[in-house]
């Protein structure tokens, strides 16, 4: 009952695999000041990792506005979506070997059904010294409780690397980034030795939760964003974070 009351009216009743949902989520982000500021901060963090790299592919661009922050980025989506540069499958990228300086994504990695295939594609397409940068759900005692009890997507820390085939967006495991880059870090290093984990930065214990994300109504006005972020910075991120910046670098 509470979930139904909090659900955003624009996407009520629509499947996440319906392209109309992605288009409506563009409107939701644009009209929720708190959420838009959150995405702007995320995008700023990602752009800050790129340095002089300019051949940048963003995966899962459909609902966001990364190109407004990073004009030289190539935007992509797995579904036909207005405003993106190309339709692309993360596991079969339409780029020549070594042609990209970086691949970036926000809330996408944990939807990729076969991350081994994706990481192999990233290895092929990104040139030496390039980067793979993502902002993803993260596994902490706090986030595990929230994601397991209040989030519609599956959250399975004991699962493997593959996600059961459901739909292009409905298939998910919110614990997948933590599984690959922390729990199974030895396997990642063994299978993809050319990638170095440069940084994992846990963040945002409360902000996304109060924003309502792209599916729920906002629980906080835009003006509260900065003071809330200041409050969050005082919390122990390794125990309370709900998201993390994951920054990988390819050997030169």
MARBAVO-905441 format. One record per residue (C-alpha): x, y, z; residue in three letters. Coordinates in nm, 2 decimals, m for minus. Each point is the difference from the previous one (the first is absolute). Example, Ala and Ser with C-alpha at 12.3 -4.5 7.8 and 13.67 -1.06 7.14 Angstrom:
MARBAVO-905441
@xx 1.23, yy m0.45, zz 0.78, type ALA .
@xx 0.14, yy 0.34, zz m0.07, type SER .
This chain:
MARBAVO-905441
@xx 0.00, yy 0.00, zz 0.00, type UNK .
@xx 0.28, yy 0.24, zz 0.09, type UNK .
@xx 0.19, yy m0.09, zz m0.31, type UNK .
@xx m0.31, yy 0.07, zz m0.22, type UNK .
@xx m0.04, yy 0.34, zz 0.17, type UNK .
@xx 0.36, yy 0.09, zz m0.06, type UNK .
@xx 0.01, yy m0.12, zz m0.36, type UNK .
@xx 0.05, yy 0.27, zz m0.25, type UNK .
@xx m0.33, yy 0.05, zz m0.20, type UNK .
@xx 0.17, yy 0.03, zz m0.34, type UNK .
@xx 0.14, yy m0.35, zz 0.00, type UNK .
@xx m0.27, yy m0.18, zz 0.20, type UNK .
@xx m0.10, yy m0.31, zz m0.19, type UNK .
@xx 0.27, yy 0.01, zz m0.26, type UNK .
@xx 0.27, yy m0.27, zz m0.04, type UNK .
@xx 0.36, yy 0.12, zz 0.04, type UNK .
@xx 0.06, yy m0.18, zz m0.33, type UNK .
@xx m0.25, yy 0.22, zz m0.18, type UNK .
@xx 0.19, yy 0.28, zz m0.19, type UNK .
@xx m0.27, yy 0.24, zz 0.12, type UNK .
@xx 0.12, yy m0.04, zz 0.36, type UNK .
@xx 0.35, yy 0.12, zz m0.10, type UNK .
@xx m0.15, yy 0.30, zz m0.17, type UNK .
@xx m0.22, yy 0.08, zz 0.30, type UNK .
@xx 0.30, yy m0.04, zz 0.23, type UNK .
@xx 0.17, yy 0.29, zz m0.19, type UNK .
@xx m0.30, yy 0.22, zz 0.10, type UNK .
@xx 0.02, yy m0.13, zz 0.36, type UNK .
@xx 0.37, yy 0.09, zz 0.04, type UNK .
@xx m0.06, yy 0.34, zz m0.17, type UNK .
@xx m0.29, yy 0.09, zz 0.23, type UNK .
@xx 0.14, yy m0.13, zz 0.34, type UNK .
@xx 0.26, yy 0.27, zz 0.11, type UNK .
@xx 0.15, yy m0.22, zz 0.27, type UNK .
@xx 0.05, yy m0.29, zz m0.23, type UNK .
@xx 0.13, yy 0.21, zz m0.28, type UNK .
@xx 0.27, yy 0.15, zz 0.23, type UNK .
@xx 0.09, yy m0.35, zz 0.11, type UNK .
@xx 0.05, yy m0.11, zz m0.36, type UNK .
@xx 0.20, yy 0.31, zz m0.08, type UNK .
@xx 0.23, yy m0.08, zz 0.29, type UNK .
@xx 0.04, yy m0.36, zz m0.12, type UNK .
@xx 0.08, yy 0.11, zz m0.35, type UNK .
@xx 0.25, yy 0.26, zz 0.13, type UNK .
@xx 0.18, yy m0.27, zz 0.20, type UNK .
@xx 0.02, yy m0.22, zz m0.31, type UNK .
@xx 0.12, yy 0.28, zz m0.23, type UNK .
@xx 0.26, yy 0.08, zz 0.27, type UNK .
@xx 0.16, yy m0.34, zz m0.05, type UNK .
@xx 0.05, yy 0.04, zz m0.38, type UNK .
@xx 0.28, yy 0.25, zz m0.02, type UNK .
@xx 0.08, yy 0.08, zz m0.36, type UNK .
@xx m0.18, yy m0.31, zz m0.14, type UNK .
@xx m0.25, yy 0.10, zz m0.27, type UNK .
@xx m0.12, yy m0.32, zz m0.17, type UNK .
@xx m0.25, yy m0.08, zz 0.26, type UNK .
@xx m0.30, yy m0.24, zz m0.02, type UNK .
@xx m0.28, yy 0.02, zz 0.24, type UNK .
@xx m0.21, yy m0.32, zz 0.04, type UNK .
@xx m0.37, yy 0.03, zz 0.11, type UNK .
@xx m0.04, yy 0.37, zz m0.08, type UNK .
@xx m0.37, yy m0.01, zz m0.07, type UNK .
@xx m0.15, yy 0.17, zz 0.31, type UNK .
@xx 0.30, yy 0.22, zz 0.10, type UNK .
@xx 0.17, yy 0.31, zz m0.12, type UNK .
@xx 0.37, yy m0.09, zz 0.01, type UNK .
@xx 0.06, yy 0.17, zz m0.34, type UNK .
@xx m0.10, yy 0.33, zz 0.15, type UNK .
@xx 0.29, yy m0.04, zz 0.25, type UNK .
@xx 0.24, yy m0.17, zz m0.25, type UNK .
@xx m0.08, yy 0.12, zz m0.35, type UNK .
@xx 0.25, yy m0.21, zz m0.18, type UNK .
@xx m0.14, yy m0.33, zz 0.13, type UNK .
@xx m0.16, yy m0.25, zz m0.23, type UNK .
@xx m0.34, yy m0.09, zz 0.16, type UNK .
@xx m0.16, yy m0.35, zz m0.04, type UNK .
@xx m0.29, yy m0.20, zz 0.11, type UNK .
@xx m0.10, yy m0.36, zz m0.04, type UNK .
@xx m0.36, yy 0.10, zz m0.09, type UNK .
@xx m0.11, yy 0.24, zz m0.27, type UNK .
@xx 0.00, yy 0.33, zz 0.18, type UNK .
@xx m0.02, yy 0.36, zz m0.13, type UNK .
@xx 0.30, yy 0.21, zz 0.04, type UNK .
@xx 0.28, yy m0.26, zz 0.03, type UNK .
@xx 0.27, yy m0.04, zz m0.26, type UNK .
@xx m0.03, yy m0.37, zz m0.06, type UNK .
@xx m0.18, yy m0.32, zz 0.11, type UNK .
@xx 0.26, yy m0.24, zz 0.14, type UNK .
@xx 0.03, yy m0.32, zz 0.20, type UNK .
@xx 0.26, yy 0.02, zz 0.27, type UNK .
@xx 0.10, yy m0.36, zz m0.08, type UNK .
@xx 0.05, yy 0.06, zz m0.37, type UNK .
@xx 0.13, yy 0.36, zz m0.05, type UNK .
@xx 0.01, yy 0.14, zz m0.35, type UNK .
@xx 0.35, yy 0.15, zz 0.03, type UNK .
@xx 0.34, yy m0.09, zz m0.14, type UNK .
@xx 0.27, yy m0.14, zz 0.22, type UNK .
@xx 0.17, yy 0.27, zz 0.22, type UNK .
@xx m0.22, yy 0.28, zz m0.14, type UNK .
@xx m0.13, yy 0.13, zz 0.33, type UNK .
@xx 0.17, yy 0.19, zz 0.28, type UNK .
@xx m0.26, yy m0.09, zz 0.26, type UNK .
@xx m0.34, yy m0.17, zz 0.06, type UNK .
@xx m0.22, yy 0.16, zz 0.27, type UNK .
@xx m0.34, yy m0.09, zz 0.15, type UNK .
@xx m0.24, yy 0.09, zz 0.27, type UNK .
@xx m0.22, yy m0.27, zz 0.16, type UNK .
@xx 0.07, yy m0.24, zz m0.30, type UNK .
@xx 0.26, yy m0.26, zz 0.09, type UNK .
@xx m0.24, yy m0.19, zz 0.24, type UNK .
@xx m0.24, yy m0.05, zz m0.29, type UNK .
@xx 0.25, yy m0.15, zz m0.24, type UNK .
@xx m0.10, yy m0.37, zz m0.04, type UNK .
@xx 0.36, yy m0.13, zz m0.06, type UNK .
@xx 0.26, yy 0.23, zz 0.14, type UNK .
@xx 0.29, yy m0.23, zz m0.11, type UNK .
@xx m0.10, yy 0.06, zz m0.36, type UNK .
@xx m0.04, yy 0.37, zz 0.07, type UNK .
@xx 0.34, yy 0.03, zz 0.17, type UNK .
@xx 0.16, yy m0.19, zz m0.30, type UNK .
@xx m0.17, yy 0.25, zz m0.24, type UNK .
@xx 0.13, yy 0.29, zz 0.21, type UNK .
@xx 0.35, yy m0.15, zz m0.01, type UNK .
@xx m0.02, yy m0.02, zz m0.37, type UNK .
@xx m0.15, yy 0.35, zz m0.07, type UNK .
@xx 0.19, yy 0.21, zz 0.25, type UNK .
@xx 0.36, yy 0.10, zz m0.08, type UNK .
@xx 0.30, yy m0.03, zz 0.23, type UNK .
@xx m0.03, yy 0.24, zz 0.29, type UNK .
@xx m0.37, yy 0.03, zz m0.05, type UNK .
@xx m0.26, yy m0.02, zz 0.27, type UNK .
@xx m0.32, yy m0.18, zz 0.10, type UNK .
@xx m0.20, yy 0.22, zz 0.25, type UNK .
@xx m0.33, yy m0.08, zz 0.16, type UNK .
@xx m0.23, yy 0.12, zz 0.27, type UNK .
@xx m0.19, yy m0.30, zz 0.14, type UNK .
@xx m0.20, yy m0.13, zz 0.29, type UNK .
@xx 0.24, yy m0.12, zz 0.28, type UNK .
@xx m0.01, yy m0.26, zz 0.27, type UNK .
@xx 0.02, yy 0.11, zz 0.36, type UNK .
@xx m0.21, yy m0.10, zz 0.30, type UNK .
@xx m0.23, yy 0.30, zz m0.05, type UNK .
@xx m0.04, yy m0.04, zz m0.38, type UNK .
@xx m0.06, yy m0.37, zz 0.03, type UNK .
@xx m0.29, yy 0.05, zz 0.23, type UNK .
@xx m0.15, yy 0.28, zz m0.21, type UNK .
@xx 0.04, yy m0.17, zz m0.33, type UNK .
@xx m0.13, yy m0.33, zz 0.13, type UNK .
@xx m0.31, yy 0.14, zz 0.16, type UNK .
@xx m0.10, yy 0.31, zz m0.19, type UNK .
@xx 0.15, yy m0.02, zz m0.35, type UNK .
@xx m0.18, yy m0.18, zz m0.29, type UNK .
@xx 0.32, yy m0.13, zz m0.16, type UNK .
@xx 0.15, yy m0.33, zz 0.11, type UNK .
@xx 0.29, yy 0.03, zz 0.25, type UNK .
@xx 0.20, yy m0.32, zz 0.04, type UNK .
@xx 0.35, yy 0.02, zz 0.15, type UNK .
@xx 0.04, yy m0.38, zz m0.02, type UNK .
@xx m0.07, yy m0.02, zz m0.38, type UNK .
@xx 0.25, yy m0.05, zz m0.28, type UNK .
@xx 0.10, yy 0.24, zz m0.28, type UNK .
@xx m0.29, yy m0.07, zz m0.24, type UNK .
@xx m0.35, yy 0.13, zz 0.03, type UNK .
@xx m0.29, yy m0.21, zz m0.12, type UNK .
@xx m0.14, yy 0.11, zz m0.33, type UNK .
@xx m0.32, yy 0.20, zz 0.06, type UNK .
@xx 0.00, yy 0.32, zz m0.19, type UNK .
@xx 0.26, yy 0.26, zz m0.10, type UNK .
@xx m0.07, yy 0.21, zz 0.31, type UNK .
@xx m0.20, yy m0.22, zz 0.24, type UNK .
@xx 0.28, yy m0.25, zz 0.04, type UNK .
@xx 0.22, yy 0.12, zz 0.28, type UNK .
@xx 0.19, yy m0.07, zz 0.32, type UNK .
@xx 0.08, yy 0.30, zz 0.20, type UNK .
@xx 0.29, yy m0.18, zz 0.18, type UNK .
@xx 0.18, yy m0.09, zz m0.33, type UNK .
@xx 0.26, yy 0.29, zz 0.01, type UNK .
@xx 0.10, yy m0.10, zz 0.35, type UNK .
@xx 0.01, yy m0.37, zz m0.10, type UNK .
@xx 0.23, yy 0.06, zz m0.30, type UNK .
@xx 0.24, yy 0.26, zz 0.15, type UNK .
@xx 0.01, yy m0.10, zz 0.37, type UNK .
@xx m0.13, yy m0.34, zz 0.07, type UNK .
@xx 0.15, yy m0.16, zz m0.31, type UNK .
@xx 0.29, yy 0.25, zz m0.04, type UNK .
@xx 0.25, yy m0.29, zz m0.04, type UNK .
@xx m0.21, yy m0.14, zz m0.29, type UNK .
@xx m0.03, yy 0.34, zz m0.16, type UNK .
@xx 0.38, yy 0.05, zz 0.02, type UNK .
@xx 0.06, yy m0.35, zz m0.14, type UNK .
@xx m0.24, yy 0.03, zz m0.30, type UNK .
@xx 0.07, yy 0.36, zz m0.08, type UNK .
@xx 0.36, yy 0.07, zz 0.11, type UNK .
@xx 0.04, yy 0.30, zz m0.22, type UNK .
@xx m0.26, yy 0.20, zz 0.20, type UNK .
@xx 0.11, yy 0.16, zz 0.33, type UNK .
@xx m0.25, yy 0.10, zz 0.26, type UNK .
@xx 0.11, yy 0.36, zz 0.04, type UNK .
@xx m0.26, yy 0.10, zz 0.26, type UNK .
@xx m0.33, yy m0.10, zz 0.16, type UNK .
@xx m0.16, yy 0.29, zz 0.18, type UNK .
@xx m0.32, yy m0.09, zz 0.20, type UNK .
@xx m0.24, yy 0.29, zz 0.03, type UNK .
@xx m0.36, yy 0.13, zz 0.05, type UNK .
@xx m0.16, yy m0.18, zz 0.29, type UNK .
@xx m0.31, yy 0.21, zz m0.01, type UNK .
@xx m0.02, yy 0.23, zz m0.30, type UNK .
@xx m0.13, yy m0.24, zz m0.26, type UNK .
@xx m0.24, yy m0.15, zz 0.25, type UNK .
@xx m0.16, yy 0.34, zz 0.07, type UNK .
@xx 0.00, yy 0.09, zz m0.36, type UNK .
@xx m0.24, yy m0.28, zz m0.08, type UNK .
@xx 0.22, yy m0.09, zz m0.30, type UNK .
@xx m0.18, yy m0.03, zz m0.34, type UNK .
@xx m0.28, yy m0.22, zz 0.13, type UNK .
@xx m0.13, yy 0.16, zz 0.32, type UNK .
@xx m0.11, yy 0.35, zz 0.11, type UNK .
@xx 0.27, yy 0.22, zz 0.14, type UNK .
@xx 0.02, yy 0.02, zz 0.38, type UNK .
@xx 0.22, yy 0.31, zz 0.01, type UNK .
@xx m0.01, yy 0.35, zz m0.17, type UNK .
@xx 0.28, yy 0.12, zz m0.22, type UNK .
@xx 0.13, yy 0.25, zz 0.26, type UNK .
@xx 0.07, yy m0.28, zz 0.24, type UNK .
@xx 0.26, yy m0.17, zz m0.22, type UNK .
@xx 0.31, yy 0.18, zz 0.10, type UNK .
@xx m0.06, yy m0.01, zz 0.38, type UNK .
@xx m0.09, yy m0.37, zz m0.02, type UNK .
@xx 0.31, yy m0.08, zz m0.20, type UNK .
@xx 0.20, yy 0.18, zz 0.28, type UNK .
@xx m0.17, yy m0.22, zz 0.26, type UNK .
@xx 0.07, yy m0.31, zz m0.20, type UNK .
@xx 0.37, yy 0.07, zz m0.01, type UNK .
@xx 0.01, yy m0.05, zz 0.37, type UNK .
@xx m0.12, yy m0.36, zz m0.02, type UNK .
@xx 0.23, yy m0.30, zz m0.03, type UNK .
@xx m0.03, yy m0.07, zz m0.37, type UNK .
@xx 0.12, yy m0.35, zz 0.02, type UNK .
@xx m0.30, yy m0.09, zz 0.22, type UNK .
@xx m0.27, yy 0.24, zz m0.13, type UNK .
@xx 0.06, yy 0.07, zz m0.37, type UNK .
@xx m0.26, yy m0.11, zz m0.25, type UNK .
@xx 0.21, yy 0.08, zz m0.31, type UNK .
@xx 0.36, yy 0.00, zz m0.10, type UNK .
@xx 0.22, yy 0.15, zz m0.27, type UNK .
@xx 0.20, yy m0.29, zz m0.16, type UNK .
@xx 0.30, yy 0.12, zz m0.21, type UNK .
@xx 0.20, yy m0.25, zz m0.20, type UNK .
@xx 0.31, yy 0.08, zz m0.22, type UNK .
@xx 0.14, yy m0.21, zz m0.28, type UNK .
@xx 0.37, yy m0.07, zz 0.00, type UNK .
@xx 0.19, yy 0.23, zz m0.23, type UNK .
